[in-house]
Amino acid sequence: MKALITSENITKSFGLGAEKRNVLDGISVDIHQGEFVAVMGPSGSGKSTLLYALSGMDSVDSGKVSFDGADLSALKENELADLRRTQMGFVFQQPTLLRNLNILDNILLPSMRDGRNNGARLAEKAEMLMEKTGIAGLEMRDITQASGGQLQRVGICRALMGDPKIIFGDEPTGALNSTSANEIMRILAEIHREGVTILLVTHDVKVAAKTGRVLFILDGKIAGEYLPGVYDETRDNLKAREESLTNWLTTMKF
Amino acid sequence: MQMHSGELEIARLSAFAEQNEDVADFQVVEFLNIDGAQMSFAGGSLADSIQDNGLAVQGEKFDYLLDLDGNVITVSDGEIYVPIAYIQDGTFKVGDGIAIVGKAFTIAGPFRDSQMQPLLSSSKRFLVSANDFAALKQSGSVEYLIEFRLKDLSMLGAFETDYVSAGLPANGPTITYPLFRMLNAFSDGMLAALILLVSVLVTGIAFLCIRFTLLAKIEEDYREIGVMKAIGLRVSDIKKIYLTKYAAIAAAGSLLGYALSFAFRGMLLENIRLYMGESENSSIAMLLGVVSVLLVFLAIMAYVNGVLKHFQKISPAEAIRFGVSQEKSAGARHFRLDRIRLIGTNVFLGIKDVLARTKLYATMLAVLVISAFIIIVPQNLHNTISSKDFITYLGIGDSDIRIDIQQTDHIAEKAAEIAAAMSNDGDISKYAVLTTKMFRVRMDDGTEERIKVELGDHLVFPLTYSEGRAPSAENEIALSVTNANEMGKKVGDVISVIIAGQAQNLTVCGIYSDITNGGKTAKAVFSDDSADIMWSVVSGELAEPSLTDAKIMEYTDRFEYAKVSDIDEYIVQTFGSTIDSVGKASYAAIAVALTTAALVTLLFMRMLVARDRYSIAVMKAFGFTNSDISTQYIARSIFVLMIGVVLGTLLANTLGKALAGAAIASFGASAFEFTVNPWFAYLLAPLMMACVVLAATYFGTLDAGQIKISENIKE
């Protein structure tokens, strides 16, 4: 498979002098097109920092990140913004929606930046995505009038509006109850089946067990890689995958 | 003060003064009218002065002419003291020489004149010694200033009636305290009122700024405040922490302000000191200063305390969890993103934000409204008083040439001669002859009063009437504000005027403001051959205004018995310095308003960026560029600016007009219409506001580009 994202020996540190801490310490990793990858690791290990670095949302101190062959460090601020808007989708732990906008406008927001003359067509697409993710009928509601699970699905709809090549998820189920978390993972799996690459950061074994590849980060380095293969709910035993992953995680010394 | 030209029996006046219980003091001062051309100095002469310049000696009992230290001046022979206004405008310098009808004098200094100091007052006296006065007495015409000091000013009306009823000399204007007040108010009072208005508004803005700063600080410390509440500190405890800090800042500011007031006192009070003199209670003034500073300090602390009540609304859980206030969005639900076509997403987001957080933007809006108001009102006032029409508020018709015929004989024939000359003069497009006569008026209580009535066609050069209109029928009369107030008459009332021995009922058709001839005048059109003419005025308008100077010279040479004035020159000489001062004040007001608008916008935008860092991070994460964010903030500013400028302009032309009208009405002129310069009010002022607000928005939102997504995306 072709590598969609390639990182070569990337480093990133925070603090100065004695306080300096290497959060990413020479990570090289490829994320291939069509993969469903989970990044795991203890708190402070650099999981989210890696996600932000691979998506171009944050710069690295050294090393190189390429997206679809383009060196992200060579891109200007506006080019990076265009890339995020047109080729990437993001789902965060919190829904990250704008309070002043209703649910439909939140979904439309990034795509409307370029397509103000296509409002009706984009609204139709948004409604279709809302239907698909089970939140049809909430279009005109304020975000305060929806549950956490519903808002996370709003975030997914927004991420899908630009037909992205990849969706980055930073603990997308972290703030949800198990029912909502399962529903979000079901939607992400469906999106993945449609060919979208997914890279998500998670603490949750149940979530990671549904992905095809698990990277374990420790002290800014990739400490291990686990390849359970793509999960198929009609064929695979989820419990067994979870146990197997848990067992692997216990071998990671941290 | 009754001015009188002609014979005078001092004994009769003295007897009247002694017998009248209201009189505290009485004196007659001679005023020697000198032709301006006979008052020459190195730079020229006073030939072009529109003032009636003359000589006087020091008052014996009151109406003293004072030096700048408030001392009664004793003049030596050969010395002359000149009105302050002539020193101020550079006509004379102390030590210069001046020749009056060939007699040389040295200018010893300026003096303060309680009666004739304002430029609007039509006479100016020069103080000389009694010997010099006597020597020159035959070189001019003597006018008498019959002056009374009353025990109780409220008895003024009754005293005037007594004076007129006694048939005492009254061939000249009667000038009373209300007119002195009006003349001073129109010159210095207007500027003082303007400065006061701007000061009050700027103080309002200052309080809004305090609110801004505090809210921004609370926003910055939101999480910490939440933590303090969570660990059990009372709201009053948290408030104390902030109050202590702001008390220190307010105290330092108040003390600095007090110190600066001493540094600038000399500069700011120079004019007042020059014209009004030093306060006799300077120690009380110091104390009042301290009390004022204390009051300012307490007002600030009370206000800060009020704003800090916001703490009560902060939920500890929400503050700790989100770190910023979660104000509920409201309004503009129908303003939808998918339906925009014309404005673009960024402009939509900007406007939507303003509509959703109206409470937040209300403060910025208020500042912009006040700023627009501060810019426009003084300019409108300046335009109004600069406009040639303004004299029509002061009792003077809007003509080009005014020819006064008074203190001479055969006035009617002379006026007719001038009128005939004007009628045959192709350069004169229209003219009018107005003749003033004294008539008796029968009051409702049966008593009689005398009023001066100006007869003629009042529609040729009409005044601006505060109520009603100019008289056009034989049975109509218009009254000056002072007369109408004293007689208790309003438009529609009837007054009984004795014309040729017969009482005739005239209906009051209009009321107008007047600063001329003592302010107590009336206008009518009826014909009368019975009463003596006091004076006549012939006014003319030129077909080609550029001919004014030549025409003035021509008429001056041709009619030596008359005083020919250029109305434009009259405005410049009487009202020029006020126009100039109001002009300067209005430019200063523009500078103050623009600086304030810029500073507040800058502060507000920085506060918004700090508050919106999460939303900015979200938008950046989803592909919005820094210029997108910047466009959104500029859209917010422009949207608020547009509303602010429209509201400010509307308020300036309604409330501002009402305020200016009320101030001017308190001076004695009640009708008032702003002369608006549309280029300034509707184009230049909004443009200036837009430039500074946009620049401030740009600089205030520069930090938005520095916001890191990864650090701010988590609420």
Chai-1 contact restraints between the chains, C-beta under 6 A:
chainA,res_idxA,chainB,res_idxB,connection_type,confidence,min_distance_angstrom,max_distance_angstrom,comment,restraint_id
A,Y52,B,S710,contact,1.0,0.0,6.0,A-B,restraint_1
A,M57,B,I709,contact,1.0,0.0,6.0,A-B,restraint_2
A,M57,B,S710,contact,1.0,0.0,6.0,A-B,restraint_3
A,D58,B,S710,contact,1.0,0.0,6.0,A-B,restraint_4
A,N78,B,T625,contact,1.0,0.0,6.0,A-B,restraint_5
A,A81,B,G623,contact,1.0,0.0,6.0,A-B,restraint_6
A,A81,B,T625,contact,1.0,0.0,6.0,A-B,restraint_7
A,R84,B,G623,contact,1.0,0.0,6.0,A-B,restraint_8
A,R85,B,G623,contact,1.0,0.0,6.0,A-B,restraint_9
A,F90,B,A621,contact,1.0,0.0,6.0,A-B,restraint_10
A,Q94,B,E715,contact,1.0,0.0,6.0,A-B,restraint_11
A,T96,B,V618,contact,1.0,0.0,6.0,A-B,restraint_12
A,L98,B,S615,contact,1.0,0.0,6.0,A-B,restraint_13
A,R99,B,S329,contact,1.0,0.0,6.0,A-B,restraint_14
A,N100,B,S329,contact,1.0,0.0,6.0,A-B,restraint_15
A,N100,B,K352,contact,1.0,0.0,6.0,A-B,restraint_16
A,N100,B,D353,contact,1.0,0.0,6.0,A-B,restraint_17
A,N100,B,A356,contact,1.0,0.0,6.0,A-B,restraint_18
A,D105,B,L337,contact,1.0,0.0,6.0,A-B,restraint_19
A,L108,B,L337,contact,1.0,0.0,6.0,A-B,restraint_20
A,L108,B,D338,contact,1.0,0.0,6.0,A-B,restraint_21
A,P110,B,F622,contact,1.0,0.0,6.0,A-B,restraint_22
A,P110,B,G623,contact,1.0,0.0,6.0,A-B,restraint_23
A,M112,B,L337,contact,1.0,0.0,6.0,A-B,restraint_24
A,M112,B,T345,contact,1.0,0.0,6.0,A-B,restraint_25
A,R113,B,T345,contact,1.0,0.0,6.0,A-B,restraint_26
A,R116,B,I340,contact,1.0,0.0,6.0,A-B,restraint_27
A,R116,B,G344,contact,1.0,0.0,6.0,A-B,restraint_28
A,R116,B,T345,contact,1.0,0.0,6.0,A-B,restraint_29
A,G119,B,D338,contact,1.0,0.0,6.0,A-B,restraint_30
A,G119,B,R339,contact,1.0,0.0,6.0,A-B,restraint_31
A,A123,B,D338,contact,1.0,0.0,6.0,A-B,restraint_32
